């Protein structure tokens, strides 16, 4: 079982900051820790997410929940994968 929720982000991502209040309750509900991954530090992630951050996942960058999402939608996404 995953123990962290990955937030694909980059410096200055204002939408990522808007997503965090939706993410925090989901972390608590599922006992997960938040790991922020800067897509600018990885060419493959930059190619994958350059126009679609914030995105959150459980480890597989091909299976992510893309913004816009709210707490309920994210909780449903996580629940289906754990």
N, C-alpha and C positions, 0 to 999 in steps of 0.2 A: 504494500500500500504506500502511496506517495505521502511524504510528510511536508512537502513544500508546494506552494502555488507560485509559479513563475510569472512575473510581470515583465513582459517584453516592452522596453521603454528606451528612451534616449534623453540626453540632457536637454532641458527646455521644453519637454513635451507637456503642454498645458492640459491636453485631454487625459494624459496619464494621471495628473493630479486630480482631475475631476473623477476619475475612476476609483481612486483609492477609498473614498468613503463607502463605495459599493462593495469593495473587496474586504475591508476589515471585518465586518460581521460574518462573512463567509469563512474567513480564516478561523475565527473563534468557533464557529459552529462545527467545523470539521477537524479541528485540532491541527491546523496547518500553519506553517511559517511562510512568510513572504520572502521570496528571493527576487530581487530586481536584476534583470539582465539587460545591459546596454547593447542594443543591436548594432551600434556604430563600431563596436569592438570585434565584430564577426561578419565577414563578407557574406556568408550564406544567410545569416539572420537578417542582414541589411537588405539583401535581395528579396527575401521572403516577406519582410514586414515594413519596408520603407514607407509605404503609404497606408499601412493598416494598424498602426499602434494607437492606443494600447491594445495589447492582446494578452491573455493569460492562458497558462497551460499547466500541465502536470508533468512535463518532461519531454513530450514528443512535439516538436515545433510544427508538425503537420496536423496536429489535433489541438486546436486552440479555440477559445471563446473570444470573439472579436468585439471591440467596442462598436456601437453602443450596447451596453448591457446594464441591467440594474441588479440589485442584490438578489432578487428572486430568480432571475434568469441565470445568473452565475451559480447560485446554489443548486439549481436544477442541473446545470451542465456538470458541475463537480460531482454531484450525487450519482449521476449516470455513469461516471468513470471510476468511482471508488468502490 
